[in-house]
Amino acid sequence: MNLRPFTTAIPLPTFVNATQKVSLSILLGSALLSGAAHAELGYAEKEELKFGFIKLTDMAPLAIAYEKGYFEDEGLYVTLEAQANWKVLLDRVIDGQLDGAHMLAGQPLGATIGYGTKAHIVTAFSMDLNGNGITVSNDVWAEMKKNIPNGPDGKPVHPISASALKPVIDGYKAQGKPFKMGMVFPVSTHNYELRYWLAAGGIHPGYYAPARGDTSGQINADALLSVTPPPQMPATMEAGTISGYCVGEPWNQQAVFKGIGVPVITDYEIWKNNPEKVFGVSSDWAEQYPNTHIRVVKAMIRAAKWLDDNNNANRPEAVKILARSQYVGADYDVIANSMTGTFEYEKGDKRDIPDFNVFFRHHATYPYYSDAIWYLTQMRRWGQIAEPKSDEWFMKTAKEVYRPDIYAQAAKSLIEEGVMTASDFPDFDKEDGFKPPQNDFIDGVTYDGKRPNDYLKSFKIGLKGDDQI
């Protein structure tokens, strides 16, 4: 273990207030990101750490960093602990029971802006791209198939638009029955992806109205979305409580293996290479343990690279690890069905999707401001952000939460140690934290993170401009 002498970054002055701290940290971060300042990494201020996760395959960077000894290489002694649900996980990071956690990308943003629990959470590491799917019950699928063309091979043509689901929902309405679907948390990727897919197919997923005390998200809804913890999704659908859901793996493939439902679309098809989970810590923790934080990110970068190395050659070994009860705890075959480059839709309809789970390539681990702003646009679109916000507000909020400056310090340390090369990362001297405008969405709408309000105006369904509920 090669530890350098203790020379930490200059601490923020104790006399500035919280707002000034945020502004100063962003300023310092920009300097670090541009390469104008770079200090050698000192010893970890805290060596024994406890991190939380939910039993999903995209917690893999944590498991691999632990199992491969990458945390220990950084002088960190980590305990990984599964959490009951996303709310418990967030609360335990806030109150200090956990040092950090595998989080929904929307959680640090939602907490920081005060949607639900109010707390300043930051992320310096994006855990993966893609990895989710939308599954419907067998009965719903049988009706949807009537509206989906088949290809020359006799199989449904993908991607499947939610317009194929619309007649099914109309049928429920005609019978006076609600059409219910599950997602994992109000600020989850799954909630926004499911809403995006439904709205692109002409189905209104409903609004939130926090100013009116309505956090159901079901105002004006054609499909009623509600929270169900990921491992409970298949059983809840089998019981008939919901007719479909959006969730991460292995819980879509579990429905296929149990013969109770059919995944109809992946998030890769809704938005190619969308950001999924992040590693989150409290802002106070990040300020108190800056070297520890950087070392955690270093270990997880190494784990992410290992997961994608040599065209996913390590994935079978990763699946064996994830199948253990202390991690995901699902059967090897269920996890492998999506983790090793394939995805099974209807039973027997297995297709190649090599990028269904991405952990490192495409700069997956870098915390882009544009990713943060996309989530904020969806919070605004569906009413979780109740009032209009300027483009500047979106930018400021993204920079308070997403910390590419910390990521850059971790990456540069790995490069200096010869563990990785500069070509593995974005060009930190030129990187501004924004991906080029993206148009790989199911509805063909282009997203430019620098123009969030123009993006919102491009949708037929959803709040925009001065709209309020």
C-alpha positions in Angstrom: 0.0 0.0 0.0 1.6 3.2 -1.2 0.4 6.1 1.1 1.8 9.5 0.6 2.6 12.1 3.3 -0.4 13.9 4.7 -1.0 17.1 2.5 -4.7 17.6 2.3 -6.5 20.2 0.2 -6.8 23.6 1.9 -9.9 23.5 4.3 -12.7 25.9 3.9 -12.6 28.7 6.4 -14.7 28.0 9.5 -16.1 31.6 9.6 -18.0 31.5 6.3 -21.7 30.6 6.2 -23.2 27.6 4.5 -24.0 29.5 1.3 -20.5 30.9 1.1 -19.1 27.4 1.7 -21.0 26.1 -1.3 -19.9 28.9 -3.5 -16.3 28.7 -2.4 -16.2 24.9 -2.7 -17.5 25.2 -6.3 -14.9 27.8 -7.0 -12.1 25.7 -5.6 -13.5 22.7 -7.5 -13.4 24.5 -10.8 -9.8 25.3 -10.3 -9.0 21.7 -9.5 -11.1 20.5 -12.4 -9.1 22.7 -14.8 -5.8 21.5 -13.4 -4.9 24.9 -12.0 -4.4 23.4 -8.6 -3.6 19.8 -7.6 -2.4 18.7 -4.2 -0.9 15.3 -3.3 -3.4 13.0 -1.6 -3.0 12.6 2.1 -3.9 9.8 4.5 -7.5 8.8 5.0 -9.0 10.8 7.9 -11.4 8.0 8.6 -10.4 4.4 8.0 -13.4 2.4 9.2 -16.4 3.0 7.0 -19.9 1.6 6.6 -21.7 2.0 3.2 -25.3 1.1 2.4 -26.9 -0.3 -0.7 -30.1 -1.7 -2.1 -30.1 -5.3 -3.5 -29.7 -4.4 -7.1 -27.0 -5.5 -9.6 -25.9 -1.9 -10.0 -24.5 -1.9 -6.5 -21.7 -3.9 -8.1 -18.9 -1.3 -7.9 -19.2 -1.4 -4.1 -19.1 -5.2 -4.0 -16.2 -5.4 -6.4 -14.2 -2.7 -4.6 -14.6 -4.7 -1.4 -14.0 -8.2 -2.8 -11.0 -7.2 -4.9 -9.3 -5.3 -2.1 -9.5 -1.9 -3.7 -10.8 -0.3 -0.6 -8.0 -1.8 1.5 -5.4 -0.6 -1.1 -6.6 2.9 -0.1 -6.2 2.2 3.6 -10.0 1.9 4.1 -11.8 -0.9 6.0 -15.3 -1.0 4.7 -18.5 -2.7 5.8 -21.2 -3.1 3.2 -24.8 -3.3 4.6 -28.0 -3.9 2.6 -30.8 -1.4 3.5 -34.6 -2.0 3.7 -35.5 0.7 1.2 -34.3 4.0 -0.3 -35.8 6.2 2.4 -34.1 4.3 5.2 -30.9 4.4 3.3 -31.0 8.2 2.8 -32.0 8.8 6.4 -29.1 6.8 7.6 -26.6 8.7 5.5 -28.1 12.0 6.8 -27.9 11.0 10.5 -24.4 9.5 10.2 -25.2 5.8 10.7 -23.8 5.3 7.2 -20.8 7.0 5.8 -22.2 6.9 2.3 -24.4 4.8 0.0 -25.4 3.5 -3.4 -28.2 6.0 -4.2 -30.7 6.8 -6.8 -29.3 9.7 -9.0 -32.3 11.8 -8.0 -31.8 11.3 -4.2 -28.9 13.8 -3.6 -30.7 16.4 -5.8 -34.1 15.9 -4.2 -32.7 16.1 -0.7 -30.6 19.1 -1.4 -33.5 21.1 -2.9 -35.8 19.9 -0.1 -38.1 17.6 -1.9 -39.0 15.2 0.9 -36.2 15.0 3.4 -34.1 18.2 3.4 -30.3 17.7 3.6 -27.3 18.6 1.5 -26.0 15.4 -0.2 -23.2 15.4 -2.8 -21.9 12.8 -5.3 -18.5 12.6 -6.9 -19.1 9.2 -8.5 -21.7 7.9 -11.0 -22.1 4.2 -10.5 -23.5 3.0 -13.8 -25.4 3.7 -17.0 -28.7 1.9 -18.0 -29.8 -1.2 -16.1 -33.5 -0.8 -15.7 -36.6 -2.2 -17.5 -40.4 -1.8 -17.6 -42.3 -5.1 -17.0 -46.0 -5.7 -17.4 -48.2 -8.6 -16.2 -49.0 -11.5 -18.6 -52.6 -10.3 -19.0 -51.5 -6.8 -19.9 -48.9 -8.1 -22.3 -51.4 -10.3 -24.1 -53.5 -7.1 -24.8 -50.5 -5.0 -25.7 -49.2 -7.5 -28.3 -52.3 -6.9 -30.4 -50.9 -3.3 -31.0 -47.3 -4.3 -31.7 -46.0 -5.3 -35.1 -43.9 -8.4 -35.5 -40.6 -8.5 -37.4 -39.6 -11.1 -40.0 -38.6 -13.5 -37.2 -42.1 -13.3 -35.8 -41.0 -11.5 -32.7 -42.3 -8.1 -31.5 -40.4 -5.1 -33.0 -38.5 -3.2 -30.4 -38.4 -0.6 -29.0 -42.0 -0.9 -27.9 -43.8 2.4 -27.5 -46.2 3.0 -24.7 -48.8 3.8 -27.4 -49.3 0.0 -27.4 -50.3 0.2 -23.8 -52.7 3.1 -24.3 -55.7 1.0 -25.5 -55.2 -1.3 -22.6 -55.5 1.7 -20.1 -58.5 3.0 -22.0 -60.1 -0.4 -21.5 -59.5 -0.2 -17.8 -61.0 3.3 -17.7 -64.1 2.1 -19.6 -64.6 -0.5 -16.9 -64.0 2.1 -14.1 -60.8 0.3 -13.0 -57.6 2.2 -12.2 -54.4 1.1 -14.0 -51.7 0.9 -11.4 -47.9 0.6 -11.9 -45.0 0.5 -9.5 -41.7 2.4 -9.3 -39.2 2.4 -6.5 -39.1 6.0 -5.1 -40.5 9.4 -6.0 -37.1 10.8 -7.0 -35.9 7.6 -8.6 -34.6 7.1 -12.2 -37.3 4.5 -12.5 -40.1 7.0 -11.7 -38.8 9.5 -14.4 -38.1 6.8 -17.0 -41.5 5.2 -16.5 -43.1 8.7 -16.8 -41.0 9.5 -19.8 -42.0 6.3 -21.6 -45.7 6.7 -20.8 -45.9 10.4 -21.8 -44.0 9.6 -25.1 -46.9 7.2 -25.8 -49.6 9.7 -25.0 -50.3 8.4 -21.5 -50.4 11.0 -18.7 -48.5 9.7 -15.7 -49.8 12.4 -13.3 -48.5 15.5 -11.5 -47.2 16.1 -8.0 -48.4 19.2 -6.1 -46.3 19.6 -3.0 -47.5 23.2 -2.4 -51.0 21.7 -2.0 -49.8 18.9 0.1 -50.3 16.3 -2.6 -47.3 14.1 -3.0 -49.1 11.2 -4.7 -48.0 12.1 -8.2 -51.4 11.1 -9.5 -53.1 14.4 -10.4 -54.6 14.1 -13.9 -53.0 10.6 -14.3 -54.1 8.0 -16.8 -51.8 5.5 -15.0 -51.4 5.6 -11.3 -47.8 5.2 -10.2 -46.9 4.3 -6.6 -43.8 3.2 -4.7 -42.9 -0.5 -4.3 -39.4 -1.6 -3.0 -37.4 -3.4 -5.8 -37.3 -6.9 -4.4 -41.1 -6.9 -3.8 -42.0 -5.9 -7.4 -42.6 -9.4 -8.9 -44.6 -10.6 -5.9 -46.7 -7.4 -5.8 -47.5 -7.7 -9.5 -48.2 -11.4 -9.2 -50.7 -10.6 -6.4 -52.5 -8.2 -8.8 -51.8 -5.1 -6.8 -50.0 -3.5 -9.7 -50.2 -4.3 -13.4 -46.6 -3.4 -14.2 -43.5 -1.7 -12.9 -40.2 -0.1 -13.6 -37.2 -1.4 -11.7 -33.5 -2.3 -11.9 -32.2 -5.8 -12.3 -32.6 -8.6 -11.4 -36.2 -7.9 -10.8 -37.4 -7.7 -14.4 -35.7 -11.0 -15.2 -37.2 -12.5 -12.1 -40.6 -11.9 -13.6 -39.5 -13.8 -16.8 -38.1 -16.7 -14.8 -41.2 -16.9 -12.6 -43.4 -16.7 -15.7 -45.5 -13.9 -14.2 -44.7 -11.0 -16.6 -42.9 -9.6 -19.6 -40.3 -6.8 -19.7 -41.4 -4.7 -22.6 -38.6 -2.1 -22.8 -35.3 -1.3 -21.2 -34.1 2.2 -20.2 -31.4 1.8 -22.8 -34.2 2.0 -25.4 -35.9 4.9 -23.6 -32.7 7.0 -23.3 -29.5 5.4 -24.6 -26.7 5.3 -21.9 -28.7 7.2 -19.3 -27.1 7.7 -15.9 -28.6 5.5 -13.2 -27.2 5.3 -9.6 -24.6 7.4 -7.8 -22.5 7.1 -4.7 -23.8 9.7 -2.2 -22.4 11.2 1.0 -23.5 14.2 3.1 -21.9 17.5 2.4 -20.7 17.7 6.0 -19.1 14.3 5.7 -17.3 15.3 2.5 -15.9 18.4 4.1 -14.8 16.5 7.2 -13.1 13.6 5.4 -11.8 15.0 2.0 -9.0 12.5 1.6 -11.2 9.6 2.7 -13.8 10.6 0.1 -11.2 10.8 -2.7 -9.8 7.4 -1.7 -13.3 5.9 -1.8 -13.9 7.2 -5.3 -10.5 5.9 -6.4 -11.4 2.4 -5.2 -14.8 2.5 -6.9 -13.3 3.8 -10.2 -11.0 0.7 -10.2 -14.0 -1.6 -9.5 -16.0 0.0 -12.3 -13.2 -0.5 -14.8 -12.8 -4.1 -13.7 -16.5 -4.7 -14.4 -16.2 -3.5 -18.0 -12.7 -4.7 -18.8 -12.1 -6.8 -21.9 -15.7 -6.5 -23.2 -17.2 -7.6 -19.9 -15.0 -10.6 -19.6 -15.2 -10.3 -15.8 -18.9 -10.3 -15.6 -19.4 -14.0 -14.9 -17.2 -13.7 -11.9 -19.1 -10.5 -10.9 -22.4 -12.4 -11.2 -21.1 -15.1 -8.8 -20.2 -12.4 -6.3 -23.5 -10.5 -6.6 -25.5 -13.7 -6.3 -24.3 -14.1 -2.7 -26.9 -13.4 0.0 -25.1 -10.5 1.4 -25.3 -8.6 -1.9 -28.2 -9.1 -4.3 -29.1 -12.6 -3.3 -30.8 -13.8 -6.5 -30.0 -16.9 -8.5 -26.9 -16.7 -10.7 -28.9 -17.4 -13.9 -31.4 -14.6 -13.1 -28.6 -12.0 -12.6 -26.5 -13.3 -15.6 -29.5 -12.9 -17.9 -29.0 -9.2 -18.0 -25.5 -8.7 -16.5 -23.6 -10.6 -19.2 -24.7 -8.7 -22.3 -28.1 -10.1 -23.0 -31.7 -9.3 -21.9 -34.7 -11.6 -22.1 -38.1 -10.0 -22.9 -40.9 -12.5 -23.5 -39.8 -16.0 -22.4 -37.4 -17.3 -25.1 -37.0 -13.8 -26.7 -33.4 -13.2 -25.5 -31.6 -10.4 -27.3 -28.1 -9.0 -27.3 -27.8 -5.7 -25.4 -24.0 -5.5 -24.5 -24.5 -2.1 -23.0 -27.5 -2.9 -20.8 -25.2 -2.6 -17.8 -22.3 -0.1 -18.2 -20.0 0.6 -15.3 -17.0 2.4 -16.8 -17.0 2.8 -20.6 -18.5 6.0 -22.1 -17.1 7.8 -19.0 -19.9 6.2 -17.0 -18.3 7.1 -13.6 -17.9 10.8 -14.3 -20.5 13.0 -12.5 -21.7 15.2 -15.3 -23.6 18.4 -14.5 -25.8 17.7 -17.5 -26.9 14.4 -15.9 -27.9 16.2 -12.7 -29.8 18.9 -14.7 -31.8 16.2 -16.6 -33.1 14.9 -13.3 -34.0 18.4 -12.2 -35.9 19.0 -15.4 -38.0 15.9 -14.8 -38.7 17.0 -11.2 -40.0 20.3 -12.7 -41.9 18.5 -15.5 -43.9 16.5 -13.1 -44.4 19.1 -10.4 -42.0 18.0 -7.7 -40.4 21.4 -8.4 -43.6 23.4 -8.1 -42.5 26.8 -9.5 -40.6 27.9 -12.5 -36.8 28.0 -12.2 -34.3 29.8 -14.3 -31.6 28.1 -16.3 -29.1 29.6 -13.9 -30.9 27.9 -11.0 -30.6 24.5 -12.6 -26.9 25.1 -13.1 -26.3 26.3 -9.6 -28.1 23.3 -8.1 -26.3 20.8 -10.2 -22.9 22.3 -9.1 -23.9 22.1 -5.4 -24.6 18.4 -5.7 -22.4 16.9 -8.4 -18.7 17.2 -7.7 -16.5 16.4 -10.7 -13.6 18.2 -8.9 -13.4 15.4 -6.4 -13.7 12.8 -9.1 -10.8 14.5 -11.0 -8.6 14.4 -7.9 -9.2 10.6 -7.6 -8.6 10.0 -11.3 -5.4 12.0 -11.3 -4.1 10.1 -8.3 -4.8 6.8 -10.1 -2.9 8.1 -13.2 0.1 9.3 -11.1 0.3 5.8 -9.5 0.3 4.1 -12.9 -2.9 2.2 -12.0 -4.8 3.8 -14.9 -4.0 6.1 -17.8 -5.2 9.6 -18.8 -7.0 8.0 -21.8 -9.4 6.2 -19.4 -10.9 9.5 -18.4 -12.3 12.7 -19.8 -9.8 15.4 -20.7 -9.9 17.3 -17.4 -8.3 20.4 -18.8 -11.1 20.8 -21.3 -14.1 19.1 -19.6 -16.9 21.5 -18.6 -19.2 18.8 -17.1 -21.7 18.9 -20.0 -22.3 16.1 -22.5 -23.0 17.3 -26.0 -26.7 17.6 -26.8 -28.3 14.1 -26.7 -31.0 12.8 -29.0 -31.0 9.1 -28.2 -34.5 9.2 -26.6 -37.5 7.1 -27.6 -39.4 10.2 -28.6 -36.6 11.8 -30.6 -36.5 14.9 -28.4 -33.0 16.4 -28.1 -31.7 17.2 -24.6 -29.2 20.1 -24.1 -28.2 20.4 -20.4 -27.3 24.0 -20.9 -30.9 24.9 -21.9 -33.2 23.1 -19.5 -36.2 25.4 -19.9 -36.1 25.1 -23.7 -36.0 21.3 -23.2 -39.1 21.3 -21.0 -41.0 23.4 -23.6 -40.4 20.6 -26.2 -42.8 18.2 -24.4 -46.6 18.0 -25.1 -47.2 16.5 -21.7 -45.6 18.1 -18.6 -45.2 21.4 -16.8 -43.1 24.1 -18.6 -42.6 27.8 -18.4 -44.8 29.4 -15.7 -47.1 26.3 -15.3 -48.1 25.5 -11.8 -50.5 22.9 -10.3 
